[in-house]
Amino acid sequence: MNTYEYLIDTPLYVSSSLTLYQCGWENCAPGHSFGPAVRPHYLFHYILSGYGEYHTSHTSYSLKQGQGFLICPGESTYYVADKQSPWNYCWFGFDGYEVKTILSHCNLSEKNPIFTDHSNGKFQDNLMKLIQVFEQSQLNEYEAMGYLYLVFSQMQQIKQSPKTFDKSYSDKAIDFIRHNYSYSIKIGDIAKHIGIDRTYLYKIFMQVNHISPQQYLIQYRLHIACKLLESSTMSITEISYSCGFKDTPAFYKHFHHHYSITPAQYRSRYQKGR
């Protein structure tokens, strides 16, 4: 039986949202078992070949190549390799405040701990690359955490309704606008960024936000402009360009149409009302 376990003296706290404690792999002997025991953090085993059984306080599972099982912190578990065709598996230990959300996206929990790979080898490839990072003499923690996120990305099993997809696309579009409003972006750029047709983006925005994406972009730019008029001494021209308007006359036009006053009048009224 060959066992290779890579423990980390200092867990990889690239972010407290996700922490990596250990990883390894093992060629198990027939009937090799572990437990019953509890773990201080989450542990995930993935079966590379062979068969075995995983036992929790809730139930027992017969597992094979291409499947994996989750062990949750504080849960008493027991697992044993098949006597005829024992499993070989790899594993990684992890924790962090983001983990419950990640696991919910992977449809994994204490009551539903079994994973079946449907990624056509991508999941196992990234998992083995994660382990290979630890085999190197000098550990690159960012590379390791990058592969860990790729592993979870291949485990993700979110089942969404069309409405959920629409909301997700809308959220991505809004996020793009809020990070790029100061640039000369077009609605086609937003649609391309999230991977959908601009006509479909328009339909989604009207359904979810009851406003067109073009109107949302203009209103968000005007919202930022108001904040700058209130809190800064920037000129009207500086504010117009900073908010993504192509020129000052266009800024005046949109501002007056939306608020029925000019930017200068808005600033004057705000300062008088303080």
C-alpha positions in Angstrom: 0.0 0.0 0.0 1.4 3.4 -1.0 0.3 6.5 0.8 1.4 10.1 -0.1 0.1 12.8 2.2 1.1 16.4 2.0 0.4 18.3 5.2 0.8 22.1 5.3 2.7 23.5 8.3 0.8 26.8 7.8 -2.6 26.4 6.1 -3.0 28.3 2.8 -4.8 31.4 3.9 -4.8 33.2 0.6 -8.2 34.3 1.8 -10.1 33.3 4.9 -13.0 32.5 2.7 -11.3 29.2 1.7 -8.4 27.5 3.4 -6.5 24.4 2.2 -5.0 22.2 4.9 -3.7 19.1 3.2 -4.0 16.8 0.2 -2.6 13.4 -0.8 -3.3 10.1 -2.5 -3.3 6.4 -1.6 -3.2 3.0 -3.3 -5.2 1.0 -0.7 -4.6 -2.6 0.2 -7.6 -5.0 0.1 -9.9 -4.3 3.0 -7.9 -1.3 4.2 -10.1 0.9 6.4 -10.1 4.1 8.4 -12.3 5.1 11.3 -14.7 5.5 12.8 -13.3 8.9 13.4 -14.1 12.6 13.2 -12.2 15.4 11.4 -11.7 19.0 12.5 -12.3 20.3 8.9 -13.9 19.2 5.6 -12.3 16.4 3.8 -13.1 15.2 0.3 -12.0 11.8 -1.2 -12.1 11.0 -4.9 -11.8 7.5 -6.2 -9.3 7.0 -9.0 -9.9 3.3 -9.5 -11.5 0.3 -7.7 -14.3 0.0 -5.2 -15.0 0.6 -1.5 -17.7 1.6 1.0 -18.3 4.8 2.9 -20.3 4.8 6.1 -21.8 7.8 7.9 -24.2 8.1 10.8 -27.0 8.4 8.3 -26.3 5.6 5.8 -23.8 3.6 3.9 -22.6 4.0 0.3 -21.0 1.6 -2.2 -18.7 3.6 -4.4 -16.5 3.2 -7.4 -14.1 5.0 -9.8 -15.3 8.4 -10.8 -17.1 9.0 -7.5 -16.1 10.9 -4.4 -17.3 11.4 -0.8 -17.4 14.4 1.5 -16.6 14.2 5.2 -17.9 17.1 7.3 -16.2 18.5 10.4 -17.2 16.7 13.6 -19.0 13.9 11.7 -18.1 10.3 12.6 -17.3 8.3 9.5 -15.8 5.0 8.5 -14.6 3.9 5.0 -13.1 0.6 3.8 -11.6 -0.6 0.5 -13.1 -3.6 -1.4 -11.3 -6.9 -0.7 -11.3 -7.9 -4.3 -10.7 -4.6 -6.1 -9.6 -2.1 -3.5 -10.0 1.6 -4.3 -7.2 4.0 -4.9 -8.1 7.6 -4.0 -6.9 11.1 -3.6 -8.1 13.7 -1.1 -7.9 17.3 0.1 -8.8 18.9 3.4 -10.3 22.4 3.5 -12.5 24.9 5.4 -13.5 28.6 5.4 -16.6 30.7 5.6 -17.1 30.4 1.8 -17.2 26.6 2.0 -20.9 26.1 2.8 -21.8 28.2 -0.3 -19.4 26.3 -2.4 -20.7 22.9 -1.3 -24.3 24.0 -1.9 -23.3 24.8 -5.5 -21.8 21.4 -5.7 -25.0 19.8 -4.2 -22.9 18.4 -1.4 -23.7 18.3 2.3 -23.6 16.0 5.4 -26.8 14.4 4.3 -25.8 14.3 0.6 -22.1 13.6 0.7 -21.6 11.7 -2.6 -20.2 13.2 -5.8 -20.2 11.7 -9.3 -17.9 13.2 -11.9 -19.5 14.2 -15.2 -16.8 16.5 -16.4 -15.2 14.2 -18.9 -11.9 14.1 -17.0 -11.5 17.8 -16.3 -12.2 17.4 -12.6 -9.7 14.7 -12.1 -7.1 16.5 -14.2 -7.3 19.6 -12.0 -7.3 17.6 -8.8 -4.2 15.8 -9.8 -2.5 19.1 -10.8 -3.4 20.3 -7.3 -1.6 17.4 -5.7 1.3 17.8 -8.1 1.8 21.4 -6.8 2.4 19.9 -3.4 4.9 17.5 -4.7 7.1 20.3 -5.9 10.0 21.4 -3.6 8.7 24.9 -3.3 5.0 25.3 -2.8 3.3 28.1 -4.8 0.2 28.7 -2.6 -1.6 30.9 -5.2 -1.2 28.1 -7.8 -2.5 25.6 -5.3 -5.6 27.7 -4.4 -6.1 28.3 -8.1 -6.4 24.6 -8.8 -8.6 24.1 -5.8 -11.1 26.7 -7.2 -10.9 24.9 -10.6 -11.6 21.6 -8.8 -14.8 23.1 -7.3 -15.7 24.7 -10.6 -15.9 21.2 -12.1 -17.9 19.9 -9.2 -20.5 22.6 -9.5 -24.0 21.2 -10.1 -26.3 24.1 -9.9 -29.7 23.3 -11.4 -31.3 26.6 -12.4 -34.7 27.4 -13.8 -34.9 29.7 -16.8 -35.9 32.5 -14.4 -32.8 31.9 -12.3 -30.6 32.1 -15.4 -32.3 35.4 -16.4 -31.6 36.8 -12.9 -28.0 35.6 -13.1 -27.5 37.2 -16.5 -29.1 40.5 -15.3 -26.8 40.5 -12.2 -23.7 39.9 -14.3 -24.8 42.8 -16.7 -25.3 45.1 -13.8 -22.0 44.1 -12.2 -20.3 44.9 -15.5 -22.0 48.3 -15.8 -21.0 49.2 -12.2 -17.4 48.4 -12.9 -17.1 49.9 -16.4 -19.6 52.8 -16.5 -16.8 55.4 -16.8 -15.7 53.8 -20.1 -17.3 54.2 -23.5 -19.1 50.9 -23.2 -22.0 49.9 -25.4 -24.8 47.4 -24.8 -23.2 45.0 -27.2 -20.1 45.0 -25.0 -22.2 44.0 -22.0 -24.0 41.2 -23.9 -20.7 39.9 -25.3 -19.1 40.0 -21.8 -21.8 37.7 -20.4 -22.1 35.6 -23.5 -25.6 36.3 -24.8 -27.3 38.2 -27.6 -28.0 41.9 -27.0 -31.7 41.3 -28.0 -31.9 38.6 -25.3 -30.2 41.0 -22.8 -32.8 43.6 -23.5 -35.6 41.1 -22.9 -34.0 39.9 -19.6 -33.6 43.5 -18.4 -37.1 44.4 -19.1 -38.4 41.2 -17.3 -36.1 41.5 -14.3 -35.5 45.2 -13.9 -38.5 46.7 -15.9 -36.0 49.0 -17.6 -33.8 48.6 -20.7 -30.0 48.1 -20.3 -29.4 51.4 -22.0 -31.6 53.2 -19.6 -30.0 51.5 -16.7 -26.5 52.4 -17.9 -27.6 56.1 -18.3 -29.3 56.2 -14.9 -26.4 54.6 -13.1 -24.0 57.1 -14.7 -26.3 59.9 -13.6 -26.5 58.4 -10.1 -22.7 58.5 -9.8 -22.7 62.0 -11.2 -25.0 63.2 -8.5 -22.7 61.7 -5.9 -19.7 63.6 -7.4 -21.7 66.8 -7.6 -22.5 66.4 -3.9 -19.1 65.3 -2.6 -16.5 66.8 -4.8 -15.3 70.1 -6.3 -14.7 68.6 -9.7 -15.9 70.7 -12.6 -19.0 69.7 -14.6 -16.8 68.7 -17.5 -14.7 66.4 -15.3 -17.7 64.8 -13.8 -19.3 64.2 -17.3 -16.2 62.4 -18.6 -15.6 60.6 -15.3 -19.1 59.1 -15.5 -18.7 57.9 -19.1 -20.6 60.6 -21.1 -18.9 61.3 -24.4 -19.2 65.1 -24.0 -20.6 67.7 -21.6 -23.6 68.6 -23.8 -24.8 65.0 -23.7 -24.3 64.9 -20.0 -26.4 68.1 -19.6 -29.1 66.7 -21.9 -29.5 63.4 -20.0 -29.2 65.1 -16.6 -31.9 67.7 -17.3 -34.2 65.0 -18.9 -34.0 62.9 -15.8 -33.9 65.5 -13.0 -35.5 68.5 -14.7 -32.6 70.7 -13.6 -29.0 71.2 -14.8 -26.0 69.7 -13.0 -25.0 73.1 -11.8 -28.4 73.8 -10.3 -28.4 70.3 -8.6 -25.0 71.1 -7.0 -26.2 74.6 -5.9 -29.5 73.2 -4.4 -27.6 70.4 -2.6 -25.1 72.9 -1.1 -27.8 75.2 0.1 -29.7 72.4 1.7 -26.8 71.2 3.8 
